[in-house]
């Protein structure tokens, strides 16, 4: 009896299984990206170089 019930459950599962259809869209897919790139430059001068630049501002 259990075997008969098990066979019926397996058969019903096969009949109730679905099918998946995948189709391509008619229009192209648009991807809008807003990208903001910033760059920050950080520099440090040692005391001697800073005083040299302050003494000779026309060098740079």
QUIRALIN-V768592 format. One record per backbone hydrogen bond with DSSP energy under -0.5 kcal/mol. NH is the residue of the N-H (numbers start at 1). CO is the residue of the C=O. E is the energy in kcal/mol with one decimal. If there is no record, write none. Layout:
NH_CO_E + NH_CO_E
//
This chain:
5_1_-2.1 + 6_2_-2.6 + 7_3_-2.3 + 8_4_-1.9 + 9_5_-2.2 + 10_6_-2.1 + 11_7_-2.2 + 12_8_-2.3 + 13_9_-1.9 + 14_10_-1.6 + 15_11_-1.5 + 16_12_-1.9 + 17_13_-0.7 + 21_19_-0.5 + 32_30_-0.5 + 33_31_-0.6 + 35_33_-0.8 + 37_35_-0.5 + 38_36_-0.6 + 42_40_-0.6 + 50_46_-2.3 + 51_47_-2.2 + 52_48_-2.0 + 53_49_-2.1 + 54_50_-2.3 + 55_51_-2.0 + 56_52_-1.6 + 59_56_-1.4
//
